[in-house]
Amino acid sequence: MSKSITVAVDAMGGDYAPKEIVKGAVLAIQDKEDINVILVGKEEVIQSELGGYDYDKERIRIVNAEEVISNNEAPVMAIRRKKNSSIVVALNLVKNGEADAFVSAGSTGAVLAGGQLIVGRIEGVERPPLAPLIPTISGVSLLIDCGANVDARPSHLVQFAKMGSIYMENVIGIKNPRVAIVNIGAEEEKGNQLVKETFPLLKEIPDINFIGSIEARDIPYGHADVIVCEAFVGNVILKLYEGLGSALIEKIKEGLMSTTRSKIGALLSKPALKKTLKAFDQSRYGGAPMLGLKGLVVKTHGNSKSNEIRNSILQCVTFTEQKIKEKIEVNLKKQE
């Protein structure tokens, strides 16, 4: 059996904490034998939630943290002041080697700030990006960055491309993944100043498969495996993706239930439709890893339910087993 992976989970972060977080942790250890979970937060509250489950008591333990960082707090200030918050305590478990990874559905700003201030960046990494997997017709693509660096420079995007390529090849298993930069057209001369300056730099990197620009409409078709952009653009793409997906599902349901004939058709097509919609369920792919840190930090959606929490914990196993951090370190040293 492979070495067990220990994941520290912020039990107090997210819209549905601690109920859905605790449930996700229990589901994760039931799914895989090589995972242990540390639930970090208010001990009495977490213990009460765990009381409703039958689980291996040796594989889930609680670390008490009495404070919670909310979404409306200044992230850096909160990290520095709330030393006994669930986010800070859990990140310190990763820093000190007591946990291999950290998962949180809590304050994005606090997770990003804490990841850099507490866990720390790999030497040579300028800006750690958030990199979620997004569903496409042909599978999944990695969107990098989706929320960490809204004022990125060309050198940052070059590193995003390298780290994203390493991730897709080793975690998802895509050989020689196609890397593209988000642009408003396919032509090299198009785009804003950041894209125009970054494009020729990406062309010169020998160890990535750079295929040029990708327009937003081509992203759902899976025309690239690694989609490079700065965080403002990436976050807009991600939120539009999620919103449009939800809106389409609502309209499809509305149409299928509109007449007796459509209801009969819905009943007949339900298995195929369910399978299709499941492929575009983003919760299947877990959270967004913050690449380029000395330890693994994964940020999940604030409205994550147990399934996404479970999958976020499970993805930590592959990330750790494939030694993504070490491979990023080696890649950056080659460029020195």
N, C-alpha and C positions, 0 to 999 in steps of 0.2 A: 504494500500500500504506500502511496506517496505521502510525503511529509504533510502534516496538518497545517492549515492556514488559519490564523487567528484574525478576525475582523472586528474592529471596534465600531460600534454603531451608535450614532446619536439618537437616543430613544426619545428625546424631547423635541426634536426638530421636525417641522412639517405640519401641514393642516390637519392631519389625522393622527398626530402623535398623542400618547404613546401606543394606542391600541393597534393601529395598522403596522407600526414599526416592529412592535413585539411579535405580532403574528408573522410578519415577513421573516424575522430572525428564526422563529420556530420552524417555518416551512423550509428555510435554507438548510438547517442542520438535518432535517428529515430527508432532504433531497440528496445530500452528499455527506459521506462519512468523514471526509478530510477537512471539514470546516468546524471551527470553534468560534463562538461569538461572545463578545463583551458588550453588554448593553450599558451605556453610560447615561446617567440621569438621576432623577430622584428615586432613591432606592425603594421606598415604600410603594410608590406609584407603579413602578416597573414590576415589583414583586406581586402586586395585586393583579396586574394584567397576566403575568405568567401563570398565576394560580388557575386559570381556566384551561390550561393546556397540559397534555401528557407528553413530556419530552425528556431527553437525556440530560439530567441535571449536571452531569460532568462537562457538558459541552456549551452551556450558556452560563455565564456568570455576570454579576452586576457590579459596576463600579459607581459609587455614589457621586453625584454632582448636583449641588442644590440650586445653581443658577441656570438661567436660560437666556440666550441671546435672541432677541426678536428681530424681525425684518426691518423695523423702523429705526434701529440703532445704527450709529456710525460704526462701520465694521472694525476699523483699526482700533478705535477707542474702546469698543466693546471687548475686543480680544485682549487688550492690555489691562482693562479694569476688571473684567469678569473672569478671574483666574480659575474659579470653581464652576464655570459653566460647562455644560455637556460637550460643547464643541472644543473648548480649550483642553479639557481633561482628556478627551478622546484623542486629539491630535498629539498630545504629549505621550500617550501610550504608543503611538506610532514612532515618534521621535526617539523614545527610549528603548525601542525594540520589543516592547511587550505585546504589540500588535503588528501584523504585517500590512494592514490596510485600514482605512477609515471610510465609513459611508454615512452621509447625512442628507436629509431632506429639508434641513433648516436654512437659515439665512445664507444666501449665495455669497454675499459680500463678506460675511464673517468666515465662511469656509475658504474662500479665495485668499483673504488676508491672512488667516491663520495657517493655511497651507504653506505660504511663503515665509511668514515670520517664525513659525514654530517648527514645522518639518524641514523647511529650507529647500532651496533650489539645488539641482545638480550643478556642479562646477561647469561653467560655460553656457548654461541656459540663461538667456536674457529675460524671457517672459514665459512662464508656464501657461499654456492655453487649456481651455475646457474643450473636450472633444467627444460629443455624443455620437452614437450611431443613429442614423436615420433610415427608415425603410424606403426601398425603391422597388420598381417592378422586377429588377433582376436580383434583389437581395438587400444588402445594406451598403451605405456609404458613411464615411467619417467626416463630420462637419467640424472644421478646426480653424478658427476659434469661434465659440458661440456665446461668449459672455465675460471673458476675463480681461481682455486688452482692447479697449475701444480706441486707443490712440497708438496703434502698432506702427512700427517702422518696417522697411523692406527686410532688414536682417531678421526681424522677428518672424515674419511670414516664411522666410527661408527655413528657419528652424522648425516652424510648424509643419512644413512640408516633409522635412526629414523625419520628425517624430511621428507624424501621422502615417507615413509609409512604413515605418518600423512596426507600429501598432497593427496596421491592417494585415501585414504579412505574417506576423507572429501570433497574434491573438485570433484574428478571423481566418487566417490561412489562405489569403489571396496572394499568390506569387506575383512579384513585380507589379504591385498595385498602381493603377493609373492615377496620377496627381494632376489636378487642374486648379486654376485660380478663378474665383468668381469675378465675372466681368459683365459689361453691358453689351458685349458683342464678341464675336469670335476672332476678330482681327487684332493683331498684336498692338497696333497703335491706339486702340480704344481704351477707355477707362480713365479713372482719376489718377492723380499723381502717384499715389501709393502703388496702384496696380501697374502703371507704366514703368515705375522704377524696379518693381519686384520681378516682373515677367522675364527680363533678360537674365536676372540672377538665377532664377529657377531653371532656365534653359541650360545653364552652365554646370549644374550639379550632376556629376556622373552617376551617382548611386540612387537616383530616383527616376521614375518613369513619368516625366513631365509631358503632358499632352496638350498644354496650352490653356486657353480660356474656357470657362463653362458658363453659360447663361442660366439664370434661375429656372427657366422653364424646362431645362434639360436635366436638372438634378433628380426629379422623381423617376426619370427613366434609367437612372444608373449609369450615365455616360462617364462618370469618374468614380474612383474608389475613395480618393482623398480629396476633399473640397476645401481649398485654402482661402481664408478671408480674415479680415480683422473682426473684432467682437461685435461691433455695432451692426455690420452687415449680417454676420452669422446669427446673431440673436433675432434679427428681423426675419431671416429665412426660417429659423426654427419655429418661432411663434406663428408665422403665417402657415407653415406646414401643419402644425398642430391644430390651429383654428380651422383651416380649410378642411382638414380631414374630419373633424367633428361635425362641421356644417354639412358636408356631403353625406355623412352617415345619417344625420337627422332628416335630410331631404329624401334620401333613399327610403328610409322607414316610412316617412310621410306618404310618399308615392305608392309604396307597396300596400299600404293600409287604406288607400283612398276609395277603392271600389271592391265589389265582391269578386270580380274577375282578377283584380290585382292581388287580392288576398289569397286566392287559390294559387296564383303564380308564385307568390311569396312562399307559400308552404312547400311547393315543389322545388323551388330554387334555394331554399334555406340552407341545406348542407354546403352547397357550392359557395353561396354568398358568405356564409360564416367562415369558411376556410380562407376566402379571399380577404375579408376584413381582418382576420387574425394576423395575416402577413403584414398588415400595416398598423398593427397595434404596437405603439412605441414602448409600452411598458415591458414588452418581451425582451428588450435589449438592455435593460438595466439603466444605470446612470451615466453621467459624463465623467470620465477620468480627467484629472488635472495632470497633464503630462509634463515631465521635466522636473519633478520633485524628487527628493531623496527617499520618500516613501509614497505609497499609493493613497491618494485622496480621491474619492468618488462622490460627486454631487448629483443627487437625484431630484426630480421635480418636487416642488413644495406640496403638490397635491397627490403625491405618490401613495398608492394603496399597497397592501401586503405583497402583491405579485411583483411590483416593480422593486420593492425593497429586497425581496428574495433574490430576484435576478441581479440586482446590484451587488449583493453579497457574493453570489455565485461567480460573477465575472471577475472578482478579485482573485479567485483561484487560478484561472487561466493567465491573468496578468502576471501574477507572482511566479507561477511555474515556468512561464516563458521568459522570465528575467528581462522584462521590458526596460526597467530602469538601467540595468547594466548595459543593455544593447544601445540605449540612447547615449550613455556615457562613452562607450567605445566609438560610436559614430561621430560624436562631437570631437573626440580626441584625434580622429583621423583627419579632421579638417584644420587642425592647428598648424 
